[in-house]
Amino acid sequence: MVLTISKRICVRNVQFMLLMGLMWLVPLGAGAQSLPNIDVCNDCSSDLQFSQAAFSATDLFPGQSEDVYVVNVTNEQTRVFRVTLIITGSFGDTSLDVSITEISGDPAVLGDIATATTTFRNFNDALIQDIDAEDLDLSFDSALDLIDAGGSSASGLRRELQEELTDYYSDFWRSMITDVTDTIDSLLDKFLAESGLDAEYDIVVFEDGTKVRLKIEEVGRVASDPLTIIIEFDVDLESITAPGLNFVPVEPDFSRFSASDLDYDLAQELRDLAFLFGIPVVGADDVQECRSSWSCGVDRCTVTVSC
């Protein structure tokens, strides 16, 4: 066994009688664990941080020792420490010594942790990547369809997108963990609870170039179906973008809006949006081979076409 670092933390002037009194407050065997003590510390990078995390994860009585696996899930790094609590000195003049020594750890436990951290990071990385709307079973083909306007069905489409994205990632999660052991499954639960996902939102890209961001509101697993993960999303309308547009209007105010070099499909989506908002559009843009530019004032938009 290779010991790479050894540390000792001394806490002086701890009275022996006080320690004995504290021992009566906790039932015999308290703190004992049938599973390894695994502590998540994504802020740990130095020897000191890892060893302090190991110490903080224990609840020992004098004479006890415990092995602690400290895991930085983000960096996929695991270090193992043996923490020992010792009383030294004589009655009336005692001290409490804590020995923290890095050890090699159980290869089987380290293997399970490595598998779990890799699986967890792969899922997190998938969330960070943009997703093609064509990979979802959607009834619409543009992010502009998600914008509320008079008489539109946008709220239903937003709900559809949220549910489709939830199902997509639930299927992805299921494909990754179908064959994992119970130990790895428990570790994934722990990482979800204590590490959390780096991803704060997901971006869906549509064929017409429009994009929308969905905030990740909540992540959880279903107790009755351990293969299922539920991610709740919320559509951020303010995040919608489209190529050639200085911004995407999400309310009936086009006074600062302009657009340039739009292809036919996107121009038609924009014309439909303006119509729903009650904004008149002047000019022709109905030639599929042509590009169009838009300039808008308070009460109307003017379209010019170049072919």
For each residue, the residues with C-beta under 8 A, 3 or more apart:
1: 103 104
2: 104
3: 6 101 102 103
4: 102
5: 47 51 101 102
6: 3 99 100 101 102
7: 47 51 99 100 101
8: 97 98 99 100
9: 55 97 98 100
10: 95 96 97 98
11: 14 95 96 97 98
12: 95
13: 95
14: 11 18 19 87 94 95 96
15: 18 19 92 94
16: 19 20 87 91 92 94
17: 20 21
18: 14 15 21 22
19: 14 15 16 22 23 62 87 94 96
20: 16 17 23 24
21: 17 18 24 25
22: 18 19 25 26
23: 19 20 26 61
24: 20 21
25: 21 22
26: 22 23 30 31 61
27: 30
28:
29: 32
30: 26 27 59
31: 26 58 59 60 61 64 66
32: 29
33: 36 37 66
34:
35: 38 186
36: 33 67 69 106 109
37: 33 57 58 66 67 68 69
38: 35 68 69 71 113 187 190
39: 53 54 56 57 68 69 70 71
40: 71 72 73 190 191 194 195
41: 44 49 50 53 70 71 72
42: 72 73 74 75 195
43: 49 72
44: 41 49 50 53 70 72 77
45: 49 72 75
46: 49 50
47: 5 7 50 51
48: 51 52
49: 41 43 44 45 46 52 53
50: 41 44 46 47 53 54 70 79 81
51: 5 7 47 48 54 55 81 100 102
52: 48 49 55 56
53: 39 41 44 49 50 56 57 68 70
54: 39 50 51 57 58 68 70 81 83 100
55: 9 51 52 58 81 83 98 100
56: 39 52 53
57: 37 39 53 54 68 70
58: 31 37 54 55 66 68 83 85
59: 30 31
60: 31 64 65 66 83 84 85
61: 23 26 31 64 85
62: 19 85 86 87 96
63: 85 86 87
64: 31 60 61 84 85
65: 60 82 83 84 85
66: 31 33 37 58 60 82 83
67: 36 37 80 81 82 83 103 105
68: 37 38 39 53 54 57 58 80 81 82 83
69: 36 37 38 39 78 79 80 105 109 110 113
70: 39 41 44 50 53 54 57 78 79 80 81
71: 38 39 40 41 77 78 113 117
72: 40 41 42 43 44 45 75 76 77 78
73: 40 42 76 117 120 121 191 195
74: 42 121 195 198
75: 42 45 72
76: 72 73 114 117 118 121
77: 44 71 72
78: 69 70 71 72 105 110 113 114 117
79: 50 69 70 102
80: 67 68 69 70 102 103 104 105 110
81: 50 51 54 55 67 68 70 100 101 102 103
82: 65 66 67 68 99 100 101 102 103
83: 54 55 58 60 65 66 67 68 98 99 100
84: 60 64 65 98 99 100 101
85: 58 60 61 62 63 64 65 96 97 98
86: 62 63 96 97 98 99
87: 14 16 19 62 63 94 95 96 97
88: 94 95 97
89: 93 94 95
90: 93 94
91: 16 94
92: 15 16
93: 89 90
94: 14 15 16 19 87 88 89 90 91
95: 10 11 12 13 14 87 88 89
96: 10 11 14 19 62 85 86 87
97: 8 9 10 11 85 86 87 88
98: 8 9 10 11 55 83 84 85 86
99: 6 7 8 82 83 84 86
100: 6 7 8 9 51 54 55 81 82 83 84
101: 3 5 6 7 81 82 84
102: 3 4 5 6 51 79 80 81 82
103: 1 3 67 80 81 82
104: 1 2 80
105: 67 69 78 80 109 110
106: 36 109 110
107: 110 111
108: 111 112
109: 36 69 105 106 112 113
110: 69 78 80 105 106 107 113 114
111: 107 108 114 115
112: 108 109 115 116 181 183 184 187
113: 38 69 71 78 109 110 116 117 187
114: 76 78 110 111 117 118
115: 111 112 118 119 180 184
116: 112 113 119 120 180 184 187 188 191
117: 71 73 76 78 113 114 120 121 191
118: 76 114 115 121 122
119: 115 116 122 123 176 177 180 184 188
120: 73 116 117 123 124 188 191 192 195
121: 73 74 76 117 118 124 125
122: 118 119 125 126 176
123: 119 120 126 127 169 172 173 176 197
124: 120 121 127 128 197 198 199
125: 121 122 128 129
126: 122 123 129 169 172
127: 123 124 169 197 199 202 216 231
128: 124 125 198 199
129: 125 126
130: 202 203 204 205 211
131: 135 136 165 168 202 203 204 205
132: 135 204 205
133: 136 138 141 204 205 206 207
134: 207
135: 131 132 168
136: 131 133 161 164 165 168 204
137: 164
138: 133 141 160 161 164
139: 157 160
140: 145 146 157 160
141: 133 138 145 206 207 208
142: 145 206 208 210 266 269
143: 146 204 206 210 211 212 240 241 242 248
144: 147 210 240 242 248 269 270 272 273
145: 140 141 142 152 154 157 269
146: 140 143 154 157 158 161 212 235 237 240
147: 144 152 154 237 240 248 249 250 273
148: 152 154 155 237 250
149: 152 154 252 273 276 277
150: 276 277 278
151: 276
152: 145 147 148 149 276
153: 156 157
154: 145 146 147 148 149 157 158
155: 148 158 159
156: 153 159 160
157: 139 140 145 146 153 154 160 161
158: 146 154 155 161 162 235
159: 155 156 162 163
160: 138 139 140 156 157 163 164
161: 136 138 146 157 158 164 165 204 212 214 233 235
162: 158 159 165 166 214 232 233 234 235
163: 159 160 166 167
164: 136 137 138 160 161 167 168
165: 131 136 161 162 168 169 202 204 214 231 233
166: 162 163 169 170 230 231 232 233
167: 163 164 170 171
168: 131 135 136 164 165 171 172
169: 123 126 127 165 166 172 173 229 231
170: 166 167 173 174 228 229 230 231
171: 167 168 174 175
172: 123 126 168 169 175 176
173: 123 169 170 176 177 227 228 229
174: 170 171 177 178 227 228 229
175: 171 172 178
176: 119 122 123 172 173 180
177: 119 173 174 180 184 185 188 227
178: 174 175 227
179:
180: 115 116 119 176 177 184 185 188
181: 112 184 185
182: 185 186
183: 112 186 187
184: 112 115 116 119 177 180 181 187 188
185: 177 180 181 182 188 189 226
186: 35 182 183 189 190
187: 38 112 113 116 183 184 190 191
188: 116 119 120 177 180 184 185 191 192
189: 185 186 192 193 221
190: 38 40 186 187 193 194
191: 40 73 116 117 120 187 188 194 195
192: 120 188 189 195 196 197 219 220 221
193: 189 190 196
194: 40 190 191
195: 40 42 73 74 120 191 192
196: 192 193 219
197: 123 124 127 192 216 219
198: 74 124 128
199: 124 127 128 202 216
200: 215 216
201: 213 214 215 216 236
202: 127 130 131 165 199 213 214 216 233
203: 130 131 211 212 213 214
204: 130 131 132 133 136 143 161 165 211 212 214
205: 130 131 132 133 209 210 211
206: 133 141 142 143 209 210 211
207: 133 134 141
208: 141 142 242 263 265 266 269
209: 205 206 242 243 266
210: 142 143 144 205 206 240 241 242 248 266 269
211: 130 143 203 204 205 206 239 240 241 242
212: 143 146 161 203 204 235 236 237 239 240
213: 201 202 203 236 239
214: 161 162 165 201 202 203 204 233 234 235 236
215: 200 201 233 234 236
216: 127 197 199 200 201 202 219 231 232 233
217: 232 233 234
218: 230 231 232
219: 192 196 197 216 229 230 231 232
220: 192 229 230
221: 189 192 226 228 229 230
222: 225 226 228 229 230
223: 226
224:
225: 222 228
226: 185 221 222 223
227: 173 174 177 178
228: 170 173 174 221 222 225
229: 169 170 173 174 219 220 221 222
230: 166 170 218 219 220 221 222
231: 127 165 166 169 170 216 218 219
232: 162 166 216 217 218 219
233: 161 162 165 166 202 214 215 216 217
234: 162 214 215 217
235: 146 158 161 162 212 214
236: 201 212 213 214 215 239
237: 146 147 148 212 240 250
238: 250
239: 211 212 213 236
240: 143 144 146 147 210 211 212 237 248 250
241: 143 210 211 245 248
242: 143 144 208 209 210 211 245 248 259 266 270
243: 209 262 266
244: 259 260 261 262 266
245: 241 242 248 257 258 259 262 270
246: 256 257 258 259
247: 256 257
248: 143 144 147 210 240 241 242 245
249: 147 252 253 254 257 273 277
250: 147 148 237 238 240
251: 277
252: 149 249 277 278 279
253: 249 256
254: 249 257 274 277 279 296 297 301
255: 296 297 298
256: 246 247 253 296
257: 245 246 247 249 254 294 296 301
258: 245 246 293 294 295 296
259: 242 244 245 246 262 270 292 293 294
260: 244 293 294
261: 244 291 293
262: 243 244 245 259 266 267 270 285 291 292 293 294
263: 208 266 267 291
264: 267 268 285 287 288 289 290 292
265: 208 268 269
266: 142 208 209 210 242 243 244 262 263 269 270
267: 262 263 264 270 271 285 292 294 303
268: 264 265 271 272 285
269: 142 144 145 208 210 265 266 272 273
270: 144 242 245 259 262 266 267 273 274 294
271: 267 268 274 275 281 285 303
272: 144 268 269 275 276
273: 144 147 149 249 269 270 276 277
274: 254 270 271 277 279 280 281 301
275: 271 272 278 279 281
276: 149 150 151 152 272 273
277: 149 150 249 251 252 254 273 274
278: 150 252 275
279: 252 254 274 275 296 299 300 301
280: 274 299 300 301
281: 271 274 275 300 301 302 303
282: 300 301 302 303
283: 292 302 303 304 305
284: 287 303 305
285: 262 264 267 268 271 290 292 303 305
286:
287: 264 284 290 305 307
288: 264
289: 264 307
290: 264 285 287 305 306 307
291: 261 262 263 305 306 307
292: 259 262 264 267 283 285 303 304 305 306
293: 258 259 260 261 262 303 304 306
294: 257 258 259 260 262 267 270 301 302 303
295: 258 301 302 304
296: 254 255 256 257 258 279 300 301 302
297: 254 255 300 301
298: 255
299: 279 280
300: 279 280 281 282 296 297
301: 254 257 274 279 280 281 282 294 295 296 297
302: 281 282 283 294 295 296
303: 267 271 281 282 283 284 285 292 293 294
304: 283 292 293 295
305: 283 284 285 287 290 291 292
306: 290 291 292 293
307: 287 289 290 291
